[in-house]
Amino acid sequence: MSVEIVSILVLVAVFVLGTTLSINMGVLAFVAAFAVGALAAVAPLVTWLVLVVPGWL
């Protein structure tokens, strides 16, 4: 799944959680932005580890 689709799904989840629970939507969005950014930064490394490193062993 691409990062764009994941970020849209996270945005929908933030909206649903923010409207149904009594949690500040800004705080949820801040945490979600950090999580999606971390996922986007780590995804190429994980892909490289899974596809390239076993060939070296």
Buried (B, 14 or more C-beta within 10 A) or exposed (E): EEEEEBBEEBBEEBEEEBEEEEEEBEEBBEEBBEEBEEBBEEBEEEEEEEEEEEEEE
